[in-house]
Amino acid sequence: MKNIDILAVGTHPEIMKTVKRLLDSKPGWRCTGASSAAHAIAGNEQTYYDVVLVCAGVSAEETRQLHAYFKSPVVQHYGGGSGLLYAEVCSALKIVLP
């Protein structure tokens, strides 16, 4: 099975630390964090992500920038625990959680 590369974008360091830890804990999932849309775009010209996760603190304009730049699915993370986080990623990728 291919690794799933996830880019999580959010402005709250503690939330991002938790999101990254949870996503990295799934076998075959790798998460990269970015603190803004500009940081996500500037740092990833050569990287493909399977999904871009928009987390807390990202503005509507930044979300539009992410949609415009990345070809992969860009989904909003609404919080609410690890189950919802995993479901958001799996839904974007059209995979079924085991």
C-alpha positions in Angstrom: 0.0 0.0 0.0 1.2 3.5 -0.9 1.9 6.0 1.8 -0.6 8.8 2.2 1.0 12.2 2.4 -1.1 14.9 4.1 -0.5 18.6 4.4 -2.2 20.2 7.4 -2.4 24.0 7.4 -3.4 25.8 10.6 -2.3 28.7 12.8 -2.6 27.3 16.3 0.7 25.5 17.2 -0.8 23.2 19.9 -3.7 22.1 17.7 -1.3 21.5 14.8 1.0 19.4 17.1 -2.0 17.2 18.0 -3.3 16.9 14.4 0.2 15.9 13.2 0.7 13.4 16.0 -2.7 11.8 15.3 -2.2 11.6 11.5 1.4 10.3 11.8 0.1 7.6 14.2 -1.9 5.9 11.3 0.3 3.3 9.6 1.3 4.6 6.2 0.2 8.2 6.8 2.7 11.0 6.9 1.7 14.6 7.9 3.5 17.8 7.1 2.4 21.0 8.9 2.3 24.6 7.7 1.3 27.7 9.6 -0.4 29.5 6.7 -1.4 29.1 3.1 1.6 31.2 2.0 3.9 28.9 4.0 2.2 25.8 2.6 2.6 27.0 -1.0 6.1 28.4 -0.7 7.5 25.3 0.9 6.0 22.7 -1.3 6.6 23.4 -5.0 8.1 20.0 -5.5 5.9 18.0 -3.1 2.7 16.2 -4.0 0.1 15.7 -1.2 -2.8 13.3 -1.3 -4.9 15.6 0.7 -4.6 19.2 2.1 -6.3 19.6 5.5 -7.4 23.1 6.5 -7.3 23.4 10.2 -8.1 26.1 12.8 -7.2 29.7 12.1 -7.0 29.6 8.3 -9.1 32.4 6.7 -11.5 31.9 3.8 -9.1 33.8 1.5 -6.2 31.4 2.5 -8.5 28.4 1.9 -9.3 29.7 -1.6 -5.5 30.0 -2.2 -5.0 26.4 -1.2 -7.8 25.2 -3.5 -6.3 27.2 -6.4 -2.8 26.0 -5.8 -3.1 22.3 -4.9 -4.5 19.7 -7.3 -5.2 17.3 -4.5 -8.4 17.5 -2.4 -8.5 20.4 0.1 -10.8 19.6 3.0 -11.8 21.5 6.1 -11.0 20.0 9.5 -13.7 20.9 12.0 -12.1 19.4 15.1 -14.0 17.0 17.3 -11.5 14.3 17.9 -9.4 11.7 16.1 -12.4 9.8 14.6 -13.6 12.8 12.8 -10.1 13.7 11.7 -9.5 10.3 10.2 -13.0 10.3 8.6 -12.3 13.7 6.9 -9.1 12.4 5.3 -10.6 9.1 4.3 -13.7 10.8 2.8 -11.4 13.1 0.8 -9.5 10.1 -0.5 -12.5 7.9 -0.9 -11.1 5.2 1.2 -12.8 3.1 3.9 -11.4 3.1 7.4 -10.6 -0.4 8.7 
